[in-house]
Amino acid sequence: MSFFIFQKNNNTSLYRIAENSNELNNQNIVLSHYDVVEENNQTNFLNIVLCKKYVLKHENNIIEYGVPNIKESFENKKYLDIYIKDVKSFIKKFLDTNLNNPLFPKWNNYYNQLSSLDTNNISFPLDMSLEEYFYNSNLPVLNTLQLP
Protein backbone atom coordinates (compact mmCIF):
# COMPACT_ATOMS: atom_id res chain seq x y z
CA MET A 1 0.00 0.00 0.00
CA SER A 2 1.37 3.41 -0.97
CA PHE A 3 0.44 6.88 0.23
CA PHE A 4 -0.17 10.22 -1.43
CA ILE A 5 0.34 13.29 0.71
CA PHE A 6 -1.65 16.40 -0.20
CA GLN A 7 -1.61 19.93 1.16
CA LYS A 8 -4.23 20.12 3.90
CA ASN A 9 -7.70 20.98 2.60
CA ASN A 10 -6.44 21.20 -0.99
CA ASN A 11 -7.41 18.07 -2.88
CA THR A 12 -5.45 19.06 -6.00
CA SER A 13 -2.09 19.88 -4.44
CA LEU A 14 0.06 16.75 -4.24
CA TYR A 15 3.00 17.35 -1.90
CA ARG A 16 4.74 13.98 -1.54
CA ILE A 17 4.32 10.27 -2.16
CA ALA A 18 5.44 7.32 -0.07
CA GLU A 19 5.82 3.77 -1.32
CA ASN A 20 4.96 2.21 2.02
CA SER A 21 4.32 3.00 5.68
CA ASN A 22 8.06 3.07 6.43
CA GLU A 23 8.59 5.86 3.90
CA LEU A 24 5.48 7.64 5.17
CA ASN A 25 6.66 7.49 8.79
CA ASN A 26 10.11 8.82 7.86
CA GLN A 27 8.89 11.92 6.05
CA ASN A 28 10.31 15.12 7.51
CA ILE A 29 6.85 16.56 8.01
CA VAL A 30 4.10 16.60 10.60
CA LEU A 31 1.63 14.24 8.95
CA SER A 32 -1.38 15.74 10.73
CA HIS A 33 -0.75 18.95 8.76
CA TYR A 34 -1.45 17.10 5.50
CA ASP A 35 -4.16 14.96 3.97
CA VAL A 36 -2.77 11.44 3.54
CA VAL A 37 -4.58 9.19 1.07
CA GLU A 38 -3.87 5.47 0.85
CA GLU A 39 -3.50 3.95 -2.62
CA ASN A 40 -3.96 0.19 -2.76
CA ASN A 41 -3.08 -0.08 -6.45
CA GLN A 42 0.73 -0.25 -6.66
CA THR A 43 0.54 0.19 -10.45
CA ASN A 44 -0.85 3.70 -9.94
CA PHE A 45 2.01 4.50 -7.58
CA LEU A 46 4.57 3.13 -10.03
CA ASN A 47 3.06 5.16 -12.87
CA ILE A 48 3.50 8.33 -10.81
CA VAL A 49 7.11 7.41 -10.02
CA LEU A 50 7.80 6.72 -13.71
CA CYS A 51 6.09 9.98 -14.78
CA LYS A 52 3.51 8.06 -16.84
CA LYS A 53 0.62 9.56 -14.85
CA TYR A 54 0.03 12.54 -12.64
CA VAL A 55 -2.44 13.21 -9.85
CA LEU A 56 -5.38 15.44 -10.72
CA LYS A 57 -7.09 15.38 -7.31
CA HIS A 58 -8.51 13.22 -4.58
CA GLU A 59 -12.12 12.99 -3.48
CA ASN A 60 -13.20 10.96 -0.46
CA ASN A 61 -9.86 9.11 -0.43
CA ILE A 62 -10.14 8.21 -4.12
CA ILE A 63 -7.34 9.55 -6.29
CA GLU A 64 -8.04 10.68 -9.83
CA TYR A 65 -5.16 10.43 -12.29
CA GLY A 66 -4.34 12.05 -15.58
CA VAL A 67 -2.08 10.92 -18.38
CA PRO A 68 0.32 13.50 -19.82
CA ASN A 69 -0.54 14.60 -23.37
CA ILE A 70 3.12 14.48 -24.27
CA LYS A 71 5.23 11.51 -23.27
CA GLU A 72 8.29 12.43 -21.22
CA SER A 73 11.34 12.54 -23.44
CA PHE A 74 14.79 14.01 -23.73
CA GLU A 75 15.76 15.31 -27.15
CA ASN A 76 19.46 15.09 -26.49
CA LYS A 77 22.15 14.51 -23.89
CA LYS A 78 22.19 18.16 -22.84
CA TYR A 79 18.58 18.10 -21.64
CA LEU A 80 19.01 14.82 -19.79
CA ASP A 81 22.17 16.11 -18.09
CA ILE A 82 20.29 19.25 -16.96
CA TYR A 83 17.46 17.11 -15.58
CA ILE A 84 19.91 14.87 -13.70
CA LYS A 85 21.68 17.91 -12.26
CA ASP A 86 18.34 19.28 -11.00
CA VAL A 87 17.30 15.97 -9.45
CA LYS A 88 20.69 15.60 -7.79
CA SER A 89 20.40 19.09 -6.28
CA PHE A 90 17.07 18.15 -4.61
CA ILE A 91 18.55 14.94 -3.27
CA LYS A 92 21.75 16.66 -2.11
CA LYS A 93 19.74 19.10 0.02
CA PHE A 94 18.14 16.14 1.78
CA LEU A 95 21.44 14.27 2.18
CA ASP A 96 23.27 17.27 3.61
CA THR A 97 20.74 17.77 6.39
CA ASN A 98 19.41 14.29 7.17
CA LEU A 99 22.34 12.03 7.98
CA ASN A 100 20.29 10.19 10.61
CA ASN A 101 17.14 9.68 8.59
CA PRO A 102 16.54 5.94 8.06
CA LEU A 103 16.00 6.63 4.34
CA PHE A 104 19.40 8.32 3.98
CA PRO A 105 21.19 5.21 2.59
CA LYS A 106 18.51 4.64 -0.02
CA TRP A 107 18.72 8.22 -1.27
CA ASN A 108 22.51 8.30 -1.04
CA ASN A 109 22.67 5.19 -3.23
CA TYR A 110 20.30 6.77 -5.72
CA TYR A 111 22.36 9.97 -5.74
CA ASN A 112 25.46 7.87 -6.51
CA GLN A 113 23.56 6.03 -9.24
CA LEU A 114 22.69 9.37 -10.85
CA SER A 115 26.27 10.57 -10.48
CA SER A 116 27.71 7.50 -12.12
CA LEU A 117 25.26 7.40 -15.03
CA ASP A 118 27.18 7.90 -18.28
CA THR A 119 24.70 9.71 -20.51
CA ASN A 120 27.09 9.23 -23.44
CA ASN A 121 25.91 5.61 -23.52
CA ILE A 122 22.24 6.53 -23.96
CA SER A 123 20.63 6.72 -27.38
CA PHE A 124 18.78 9.96 -28.10
CA PRO A 125 16.12 11.01 -28.32
CA LEU A 126 15.24 9.19 -25.13
CA ASP A 127 11.48 8.77 -25.45
CA MET A 128 10.80 8.12 -21.79
CA SER A 129 11.48 9.61 -18.39
CA LEU A 130 14.80 8.96 -16.71
CA GLU A 131 12.86 7.05 -14.08
CA GLU A 132 11.35 4.78 -16.73
CA TYR A 133 14.80 4.33 -18.27
CA PHE A 134 16.12 3.11 -14.89
CA TYR A 135 13.10 0.87 -14.41
CA ASN A 136 13.55 -0.70 -17.85
CA SER A 137 17.25 -1.19 -17.07
CA ASN A 138 16.40 -3.01 -13.80
CA LEU A 139 17.98 -0.26 -11.73
CA PRO A 140 16.53 1.31 -8.58
CA VAL A 141 13.99 4.04 -9.31
CA LEU A 142 13.03 6.94 -7.08
CA ASN A 143 11.07 10.08 -7.78
CA THR A 144 11.74 13.39 -6.05
CA LEU A 145 8.13 13.30 -4.80
CA GLN A 146 9.36 10.51 -2.51
CA LEU A 147 12.05 12.65 -0.87
CA PRO A 148 11.52 12.87 2.87
PASEBA-1860 file (N, C-alpha, C; in nm, 3 decimals):
! residues 148
1> MSFFIFQK> 0.084/-0.117/0.000/0.000/0.000/0.000/0.089/0.124/0.000 ~ 0.060/0.217/-0.090/0.137/0.341/-0.097/0.050/0.457/-0.047 ~ 0.113/0.572/-0.035/0.044/0.688/0.023/0.074/0.812/-0.061 ~ -0.029/0.894/-0.074/-0.017/1.022/-0.143/-0.047/1.131/-0.041 ~ 0.042/1.227/-0.032/0.034/1.329/0.071/-0.001/1.461/0.002 ~ -0.115/1.516/0.040/-0.165/1.640/-0.020/-0.158/1.754/0.081 ~ -0.148/1.876/0.030/-0.161/1.993/0.116/-0.296/1.984/0.187 ~ -0.300/2.020/0.311/-0.423/2.012/0.390/-0.534/2.093/0.324
9> NNNTSLYR> -0.650/2.033/0.316/-0.770/2.098/0.260/-0.752/2.149/0.117 ~ -0.664/2.084/0.042/-0.644/2.120/-0.099/-0.630/1.989/-0.175 ~ -0.740/1.940/-0.230/-0.741/1.807/-0.288/-0.670/1.798/-0.423 ~ -0.617/1.910/-0.472/-0.545/1.906/-0.600/-0.396/1.931/-0.586 ~ -0.349/1.951/-0.465/-0.209/1.988/-0.444/-0.129/1.873/-0.382 ~ -0.077/1.786/-0.470/0.006/1.675/-0.424/0.138/1.728/-0.372 ~ 0.176/1.688/-0.252/0.300/1.735/-0.190/0.410/1.630/-0.196 ~ 0.378/1.507/-0.158/0.474/1.398/-0.154/0.402/1.266/-0.180
17> IAENSNEL> 0.483/1.163/-0.206/0.432/1.027/-0.216/0.522/0.937/-0.133 ~ 0.467/0.828/-0.085/0.544/0.732/-0.007/0.506/0.592/-0.054 ~ 0.607/0.512/-0.079/0.582/0.377/-0.132/0.519/0.284/-0.030 ~ 0.546/0.310/0.097/0.496/0.221/0.202/0.491/0.298/0.334 ~ 0.446/0.232/0.439/0.432/0.300/0.568/0.567/0.341/0.625 ~ 0.673/0.268/0.596/0.806/0.307/0.643/0.846/0.442/0.583 ~ 0.829/0.457/0.453/0.859/0.586/0.390/0.769/0.696/0.445 ~ 0.642/0.665/0.464/0.548/0.764/0.517/0.592/0.810/0.656
25> NNQNIVLS> 0.629/0.716/0.741/0.666/0.749/0.879/0.801/0.820/0.890 ~ 0.880/0.816/0.784/1.011/0.882/0.786/1.015/1.010/0.704 ~ 0.896/1.062/0.669/0.889/1.192/0.605/0.929/1.298/0.707 ~ 0.991/1.403/0.661/1.031/1.512/0.751/0.920/1.616/0.761 ~ 0.801/1.568/0.790/0.685/1.656/0.801/0.598/1.610/0.918 ~ 0.510/1.696/0.961/0.410/1.660/1.060/0.289/1.612/0.980 ~ 0.266/1.483/0.980/0.163/1.424/0.895/0.024/1.480/0.920 ~ -0.005/1.520/1.043/-0.138/1.574/1.073/-0.164/1.707/1.002
33> HYDVVEEN> -0.059/1.769/0.950/-0.075/1.895/0.876/-0.106/1.872/0.729 ~ -0.121/1.747/0.691/-0.145/1.710/0.550/-0.261/1.611/0.542 ~ -0.317/1.601/0.424/-0.416/1.496/0.397/-0.340/1.379/0.335 ~ -0.345/1.264/0.401/-0.277/1.144/0.354/-0.382/1.048/0.300 ~ -0.363/1.009/0.173/-0.458/0.919/0.107/-0.386/0.789/0.073 ~ -0.443/0.678/0.115/-0.387/0.547/0.085/-0.424/0.506/-0.058 ~ -0.327/0.447/-0.127/-0.350/0.395/-0.262/-0.317/0.247/-0.259 ~ -0.416/0.163/-0.281/-0.396/0.019/-0.276/-0.342/-0.037/-0.407
41> NQTNFLNI> -0.352/0.038/-0.514/-0.308/-0.008/-0.645/-0.163/0.035/-0.668 ~ -0.069/-0.058/-0.651/0.073/-0.025/-0.666/0.107/0.018/-0.809 ~ 0.030/-0.023/-0.907/0.054/0.019/-1.045/0.035/0.170/-1.058 ~ -0.065/0.224/-0.990/-0.085/0.370/-0.994/0.034/0.442/-0.933 ~ 0.083/0.390/-0.821/0.201/0.450/-0.758/0.321/0.445/-0.853 ~ 0.345/0.329/-0.911/0.457/0.313/-1.003/0.444/0.408/-1.122 ~ 0.325/0.425/-1.174/0.306/0.516/-1.287/0.337/0.661/-1.250 ~ 0.312/0.699/-1.127/0.350/0.833/-1.081/0.503/0.842/-1.072
49> VLCKKYVL> 0.565/0.742/-1.014/0.711/0.741/-1.002/0.777/0.749/-1.139 ~ 0.721/0.678/-1.237/0.780/0.672/-1.371/0.736/0.788/-1.460 ~ 0.658/0.881/-1.405/0.609/0.998/-1.478/0.516/0.961/-1.594 ~ 0.447/0.848/-1.582/0.351/0.806/-1.684/0.211/0.858/-1.654 ~ 0.188/0.897/-1.529/0.062/0.956/-1.485/0.094/1.070/-1.390 ~ -0.007/1.151/-1.366/0.003/1.254/-1.264/-0.129/1.258/-1.188 ~ -0.126/1.314/-1.070/-0.244/1.321/-0.985/-0.322/1.448/-1.019 ~ -0.450/1.430/-1.049/-0.538/1.544/-1.072/-0.593/1.595/-0.940
57> KHENNIIE> -0.649/1.501/-0.860/-0.709/1.538/-0.731/-0.746/1.411/-0.655 ~ -0.793/1.433/-0.534/-0.851/1.322/-0.458/-0.986/1.368/-0.403 ~ -1.078/1.275/-0.403/-1.212/1.299/-0.348/-1.248/1.179/-0.261 ~ -1.280/1.204/-0.137/-1.320/1.096/-0.046/-1.222/0.980/-0.051 ~ -1.095/1.010/-0.044/-0.986/0.911/-0.043/-0.975/0.830/-0.172 ~ -1.031/0.881/-0.280/-1.014/0.821/-0.412/-0.934/0.919/-0.496 ~ -0.823/0.869/-0.551/-0.734/0.955/-0.629/-0.770/0.946/-0.776 ~ -0.778/1.063/-0.839/-0.804/1.068/-0.983/-0.673/1.104/-1.053
65> YGVPNIKE> -0.642/1.028/-1.158/-0.516/1.043/-1.229/-0.538/1.097/-1.369 ~ -0.436/1.161/-1.420/-0.434/1.205/-1.558/-0.313/1.145/-1.627 ~ -0.319/1.142/-1.757/-0.208/1.092/-1.838/-0.154/1.212/-1.917 ~ -0.024/1.236/-1.909/0.032/1.350/-1.982/0.003/1.341/-2.132 ~ -0.029/1.456/-2.193/-0.054/1.460/-2.337/0.072/1.428/-2.415 ~ 0.184/1.470/-2.361/0.312/1.448/-2.427/0.393/1.353/-2.341 ~ 0.441/1.246/-2.401/0.523/1.151/-2.327/0.655/1.217/-2.289 ~ 0.699/1.191/-2.168/0.829/1.243/-2.122/0.937/1.198/-2.218
73> SFENKKYL> 1.023/1.290/-2.256/1.134/1.254/-2.344/1.247/1.356/-2.328 ~ 1.362/1.314/-2.373/1.479/1.401/-2.373/1.534/1.401/-2.514 ~ 1.533/1.518/-2.576/1.576/1.531/-2.715/1.722/1.495/-2.734 ~ 1.803/1.537/-2.636/1.946/1.509/-2.649/2.010/1.500/-2.510 ~ 2.137/1.470/-2.511/2.215/1.451/-2.389/2.212/1.575/-2.299 ~ 2.217/1.691/-2.360/2.219/1.816/-2.284/2.098/1.827/-2.191 ~ 1.979/1.798/-2.244/1.858/1.810/-2.164/1.851/1.705/-2.054 ~ 1.898/1.586/-2.082/1.901/1.482/-1.979/2.001/1.519/-1.870
81> DIYIKDVK> 2.117/1.570/-1.908/2.217/1.611/-1.809/2.163/1.723/-1.719 ~ 2.089/1.816/-1.775/2.029/1.925/-1.696/1.928/1.867/-1.598 ~ 1.846/1.774/-1.645/1.746/1.711/-1.558/1.815/1.638/-1.443 ~ 1.918/1.561/-1.474/1.991/1.487/-1.370/2.052/1.583/-1.269 ~ 2.108/1.691/-1.316/2.168/1.791/-1.226/2.061/1.847/-1.131 ~ 1.942/1.876/-1.184/1.834/1.928/-1.100/1.788/1.826/-0.996 ~ 1.772/1.702/-1.038/1.730/1.597/-0.945/1.835/1.578/-0.836 ~ 1.961/1.577/-0.876/2.069/1.560/-0.779/2.071/1.675/-0.678
89> SFIKKFLD> 2.039/1.797/-0.722/2.040/1.909/-0.628/1.931/1.893/-0.522 ~ 1.813/1.843/-0.559/1.707/1.815/-0.461/1.753/1.709/-0.361 ~ 1.810/1.604/-0.413/1.855/1.494/-0.327/1.968/1.540/-0.236 ~ 2.059/1.617/-0.289/2.175/1.666/-0.211/2.128/1.749/-0.091 ~ 2.026/1.830/-0.110/1.974/1.910/0.002/1.926/1.819/0.115 ~ 1.857/1.711/0.077/1.814/1.614/0.178/1.934/1.547/0.245 ~ 2.028/1.500/0.165/2.144/1.427/0.218/2.227/1.513/0.312 ~ 2.243/1.639/0.280/2.327/1.727/0.361/2.268/1.755/0.499
97> TNLNNPLF> 2.137/1.739/0.513/2.074/1.777/0.639/2.004/1.662/0.711 ~ 2.017/1.541/0.659/1.941/1.429/0.717/2.025/1.303/0.731 ~ 2.143/1.317/0.784/2.234/1.203/0.798/2.174/1.089/0.880 ~ 2.086/1.121/0.973/2.029/1.019/1.061/1.893/0.968/1.017 ~ 1.843/1.017/0.908/1.714/0.968/0.859/1.732/0.824/0.811 ~ 1.642/0.734/0.849/1.654/0.594/0.806/1.655/0.576/0.654 ~ 1.602/0.673/0.580/1.600/0.663/0.434/1.726/0.722/0.369 ~ 1.817/0.773/0.451/1.940/0.832/0.398/2.016/0.736/0.306
105> PKWNNYYN> 2.041/0.611/0.347/2.119/0.521/0.259/2.053/0.499/0.122 ~ 1.923/0.485/0.123/1.851/0.464/-0.002/1.870/0.583/-0.097 ~ 1.857/0.703/-0.044/1.872/0.822/-0.127/2.017/0.850/-0.162 ~ 2.109/0.816/-0.073/2.251/0.830/-0.104/2.291/0.736/-0.218 ~ 2.240/0.614/-0.214/2.267/0.519/-0.323/2.209/0.569/-0.455 ~ 2.091/0.626/-0.449/2.030/0.677/-0.572/2.109/0.797/-0.625 ~ 2.153/0.883/-0.535/2.236/0.997/-0.574/2.363/0.947/-0.645 ~ 2.425/0.844/-0.589/2.546/0.787/-0.651/2.514/0.723/-0.786
113> QLSSLDTN> 2.399/0.661/-0.796/2.356/0.603/-0.924/2.343/0.713/-1.030 ~ 2.282/0.824/-0.993/2.269/0.937/-1.085/2.406/0.993/-1.122 ~ 2.494/1.001/-1.024/2.627/1.057/-1.048/2.710/0.970/-1.139 ~ 2.689/0.841/-1.132/2.771/0.750/-1.212/2.710/0.717/-1.349 ~ 2.590/0.767/-1.374/2.526/0.740/-1.503/2.604/0.810/-1.615 ~ 2.647/0.734/-1.713/2.718/0.790/-1.828/2.616/0.815/-1.939 ~ 2.573/0.938/-1.952/2.470/0.971/-2.051/2.523/0.961/-2.194 ~ 2.653/0.946/-2.210/2.709/0.923/-2.344/2.668/0.787/-2.398
121> NISFPLDM> 2.629/0.696/-2.311/2.591/0.561/-2.352/2.441/0.546/-2.379 ~ 2.368/0.656/-2.374/2.224/0.653/-2.396/2.194/0.701/-2.538 ~ 2.104/0.632/-2.604/2.063/0.672/-2.738/1.956/0.781/-2.729 ~ 1.972/0.884/-2.809/1.878/0.996/-2.810/1.810/1.004/-2.946 ~ 1.686/1.054/-2.948/1.612/1.101/-2.832/1.572/0.986/-2.740 ~ 1.569/1.016/-2.612/1.524/0.919/-2.513/1.375/0.944/-2.493 ~ 1.293/0.856/-2.545/1.148/0.877/-2.545/1.081/0.821/-2.421 ~ 1.136/0.854/-2.307/1.080/0.812/-2.179/1.145/0.897/-2.070
129> SLEEYFYN> 1.087/0.890/-1.953/1.148/0.961/-1.839/1.275/0.889/-1.797 ~ 1.360/0.960/-1.726/1.480/0.896/-1.671/1.439/0.784/-1.577 ~ 1.333/0.806/-1.502/1.286/0.705/-1.408/1.243/0.578/-1.482 ~ 1.175/0.595/-1.594/1.135/0.478/-1.673/1.257/0.410/-1.735 ~ 1.355/0.489/-1.774/1.480/0.433/-1.827/1.546/0.343/-1.722 ~ 1.555/0.392/-1.598/1.612/0.311/-1.489/1.529/0.185/-1.467 ~ 1.400/0.201/-1.463/1.310/0.087/-1.441/1.330/-0.019/-1.549 ~ 1.336/0.024/-1.674/1.355/-0.070/-1.785/1.494/-0.134/-1.784
137> SNLPVLNT> 1.588/-0.067/-1.718/1.725/-0.119/-1.707/1.744/-0.200/-1.579 ~ 1.636/-0.226/-1.507/1.640/-0.301/-1.380/1.728/-0.235/-1.275 ~ 1.725/-0.103/-1.273/1.798/-0.026/-1.173/1.698/0.034/-1.074 ~ 1.743/0.067/-0.954/1.653/0.131/-0.858/1.595/0.261/-0.915 ~ 1.470/0.286/-0.881/1.399/0.404/-0.931/1.339/0.479/-0.813 ~ 1.367/0.607/-0.806/1.303/0.694/-0.708/1.256/0.820/-0.781 ~ 1.159/0.883/-0.723/1.107/1.008/-0.778/1.122/1.114/-0.669 ~ 1.152/1.236/-0.707/1.174/1.339/-0.605/1.050/1.363/-0.520
145> LQLP> 0.933/1.321/-0.566/0.813/1.330/-0.480/0.825/1.238/-0.358 ~ 0.916/1.144/-0.362/0.936/1.051/-0.251/1.037/1.104/-0.149 ~ 1.105/1.213/-0.180/1.205/1.265/-0.087/1.143/1.299/0.047 ~ 1.204/1.254/0.154/1.152/1.287/0.287/1.164/1.435/0.319
END
